[in-house]
Amino acid sequence: SILNDPKGQWASATIASTQYGDEDFSARQAIGAPDVPNYADHPRAWAPSSSERQQEWLDVTFAKPASATALRIRQSFNPGTIVRVDAIDTDGQSVAMWSGRDASAYPPEQIAWFAIRFPATQVPIQRARIVLDTPAAKGWKEIDAVQLVAE
């Protein structure tokens, strides 16, 4: 249902604090609909340059700014290290939509969705920043896709 949600739109552009490669594992790999077929260390997902060194962030841009009600993040490898999600409007104003420790009980070795829901934003959201605390779990952390959901 997430993949075909008519109210959802996938990221159309990205930048990141760091990336493991210039093509494979780059921030660009988080653009568009999910394309990592199974839970794995996969080159079609974004991975920061280090597996467990520091906080890292991924900024995603959406082609059509929208009054949003949710954000869905497809974690394709070692989920559970997201510590903050900010929404950024068309004027560049940022507001934290969620922060804390991800207490989700993810099934082992499975792709996982981190989804946050919130009251409809008063202004159109154009971007989101996803912050990961990479030392919080062992191994590479990878994000395959990000979807903004409008009202």
N, C-alpha and C positions, 0 to 999 in steps of 0.2 A: 504493500500500500504506500510506503514512503516513496518508492521509485516512481510511481505513477500519480502522485498527489498533484492535482491540478492547481493547488494553491502554493505549491513549492517551486522554487527556482534554484538552480545550482550555481555555484560560484563561477564567475566569468573571467576573473583575474585574481592573481595572488602575489604576495611577497612574504618573505619570512625573515626572522632574525638570522638564521643560518640554514643551510641546506647541505645534504650529504654529497650531492652531485650537481653538475650543471644541467643535465637532462634527466637521467634516472635519479629518482629520489629527490628531485627539485620541487620547489614550491608549485611550479606549473602542474605537477602531477595531481594536485588537489582541485584542478579546474574541471568543471563538468560533472556529469553523472558518474556514479561509482563504476570502476573498471578493474578493480582488484578482485579476482575470482574467488579467492579463499584466504583464510587466515595464514599469513606468511610474511616474511621479510621480502617485500615485493617492490621492484623498481618503479611501478606505476603509482606509488604513494609518496607523499612528502615525508621525509625524515630529516630531522636536524642533523648538523654536522657531527655531533657527539651523542652517544647513547644515554649518558647519565651525568653530564657535567653541570648543567645550570638550568635556569628557567629559559624557555624558548617560546617564540610566538609565531603564529601564522595569521596573516591578514588576508581576508577574502573579500572580494568586491562582487556585487551583484549588478547585472545589467539594468534592471528595472527597480529603482528605489521603491520601497513599499512600506506601508504601515504593517509591521510584523507582529506575529503572535508566537513564533517559535523558531528555534534554530536546531538543526540536526547535524551532528558530526559523526561521520563514519570512520571509526578507529579500526584499521585493518591489521594492526600488530601491536601487542602489549597495551591494551586500553587501561584507562583508570588514572592518568596523570594530569588531566585537565584541572586547573585550579581557578581559572577566571575566563569569562566570556564577556566582551564588551560589544555593544552595538554602537555604530558610528553613523550619524545622519549625513545628509547631503551637504551640510555646512561644516562638516568635520568635527562636530560635537560628539563626544564619547560618553556613554553611560554604562556602568557595569550592570549586566543583566543577570549574572550569576557569579558567585565566588565561593570558595571553600574547598574542601577535600571531597573528591568523588567517592562516595560510599557505596556505589553500585556493586553488586555481586555478579561480575561477568562470568559466564561459563568459560572454562579453560579452553584456550586455543580455538576461539571463535571470533569472527568479526563482530564488533559491538557498536551500537549506536549510542551516542551521548546526546540526549534530547532535552532541551530546556523549553519550557512554556512560560509565557508572561502575558500580562494584559497588553492589548494592542497598543503599539507605540503611537504617540501623538504626532510624531513627524516621520517622514519616510526614512527607512534605514537603507543605506547604500553599502555599508561594509560591516564586517565583524572582525574582532581580534580574539583569537583563541590562544590562551597562555597555558603552557604545560610546565610542570615541575618534573623535569626528566630524571632527577635522582630518586624520585618517589617509587620507582619500580625498576627492576633489572631489565636490560635489553633495550633494543631500539623501539622508539615510539613512532608510529606511522599513521597518517591521516590520508584517506583515499578521496573523500568528497565532503562538501559542506552544503547544506540546503537551508535557505531562508523560506519561512512559511508566512504568507500574507493572510490578512483577514478574509 
